[in-house]
């Protein structure tokens, strides 16, 4: 489904990503781990088309379509979804209007009543207060509420591949379980959905077992393994693993 080949990226003259290679097949779960500043979020933003990140070399294909040639909204329409590490508050943009426009850009017309029914169903799934539906986008939301609304967008838009940039960051145990429940429900609705989970911690992987775990260091994927690799990192840290690998 998603094929990243020798991807190198810079910001101005600073090299950020170097020869990144990654293949994500339909229906698989990949966890991307690594120290702060190793390039994980940069990879996510590059894939989604953030203009700050300039691709120097390499290719990215989604279902054999050249993703790098597409605008951001075309990438989304083609099935790519990004959950942000720190969702922004946007005053003056009602959540209902934002979700309606997002849904219609992907799937065509939906009435306000149909949209509300779908969204509130997902609110209930994620243990969210219905009153949040009537607010502006993320305005006055807690960190956990912002992450849950990102999950509502994923459930509503039904992408082919979802990149989740630290969806577990700042969540308490209950909120983490709610997010994991939402992800598992999304995969039940669409078994072909692929996930790229960017995380520092093993804890979300206790609820969403990855098929593959990758370690990113200095802008490249240096090591890959199965779910046991994440457990090893949790126990020994990155330095301990690197020492063992060498």
Long-range contacts (C-beta under 8 A, 24 or more apart in sequence): 1-25, 1-26, 1-62, 1-63, 1-160, 1-161, 1-194, 2-60, 2-61, 2-62, 2-161, 2-194, 3-59, 3-60, 3-61, 3-62, 4-47, 4-58, 4-59, 4-60, 5-58, 5-59, 5-60, 5-61, 6-57, 6-58, 6-59, 7-43, 7-46, 7-55, 7-57, 7-58, 7-59, 7-60, 8-55, 8-56, 8-57, 8-58, 9-42, 9-43, 9-46, 9-53, 9-54, 9-55, 9-56, 10-53, 10-54, 10-56, 11-52, 11-53, 11-54, 15-56, 15-219, 16-42, 16-53, 16-219, 17-42, 17-43, 17-46, 17-219, 17-220, 18-218, 18-219, 18-220, 19-57, 19-58, 19-220, 20-58, 20-219, 20-220, 20-221, 21-221, 22-214, 22-221, 24-161, 24-194, 24-196, 25-194, 26-160, 26-192, 26-194, 27-187, 27-191, 27-192, 27-193, 27-194, 28-194, 28-195, 28-211, 28-212, 29-194, 29-195, 29-197, 29-208, 29-209, 29-210, 29-211, 29-212, 30-194, 30-195, 30-196, 30-197, 30-210, 30-211, 30-212, 30-213, 30-214, 31-197, 31-198, 31-199, 31-205, 31-210, 31-212, 31-213, 31-214, 31-227, 31-230, 32-196, 32-197, 32-198, 32-199, 32-214, 32-216, 32-221, 33-198, 33-199, 33-200, 33-213, 33-214, 33-215, 33-216, 33-230, 33-233, 34-215, 34-216, 34-217, 34-238, 35-217, 35-238, 38-216, 38-217, 38-218, 38-219, 39-216, 39-218, 39-219, 39-220, 40-165, 40-198, 40-216, 41-85, 41-165, 41-166, 41-198, 42-219, 43-216, 44-82, 44-163, 44-165, 44-196, 44-198, 45-82, 47-75, 47-80, 47-82, 47-163, 48-72, 48-75, 48-80, 48-82, 48-163, 49-75, 62-160, 62-161, 63-160, 73-105, 76-105, 76-106, 76-157, 76-159, 77-105, 77-106, 78-160, 79-159, 79-160, 79-161, 80-159, 80-160, 80-161, 80-163, 81-153, 81-154, 81-157, 81-159, 81-161, 81-162, 81-163, 82-162, 82-163, 82-165, 83-147, 83-150, 83-151, 83-153, 83-154, 83-162, 83-163, 83-164, 83-165, 83-167, 84-150, 84-165, 85-165, 85-166, 85-169, 85-198, 87-138, 87-146, 87-147, 87-149, 87-150, 88-138, 89-136, 89-137, 89-138, 89-139, 89-140, 89-141, 90-136, 90-137, 90-138, 90-139, 91-136, 91-139, 92-136, 93-136, 93-137, 94-134, 94-135, 94-136, 94-137, 95-132, 95-133, 95-134, 95-135, 95-136, 95-137, 95-149, 96-133, 96-134, 98-137, 99-152, 99-153, 99-156, 102-153, 102-156, 102-157, 103-156, 103-157, 106-157, 106-158, 107-157, 107-158, 118-156, 119-152, 119-156, 122-151, 122-152, 122-155, 122-156, 122-182, 123-152, 125-155, 125-181, 125-182, 125-185, 126-151, 126-152, 126-178, 126-179, 126-181, 126-182, 127-174, 127-178, 128-152, 143-169, 143-170, 143-171, 144-170, 144-171, 144-172, 144-175, 147-171, 147-175, 147-179, 148-175, 148-178, 148-179, 148-182, 151-179, 151-182, 151-183, 152-182, 154-182, 154-183, 154-186, 155-182, 155-185, 155-186, 155-189, 158-186, 158-189, 158-190, 158-193, 159-193, 160-192, 160-193, 160-194, 161-193, 161-194, 161-195, 161-196, 162-186, 162-193, 162-194, 162-195, 162-196, 163-196, 163-198, 164-195, 164-196, 164-197, 164-198, 165-198, 166-198, 166-199, 166-200, 167-197, 167-199, 167-204, 168-199, 168-201, 168-203, 168-204, 169-200, 176-203, 176-204, 176-207, 177-207, 179-204, 180-204, 180-207, 180-208, 181-207, 183-207, 183-208, 184-208, 201-234, 202-230, 202-231, 202-233, 202-234, 205-230, 215-241, 217-242
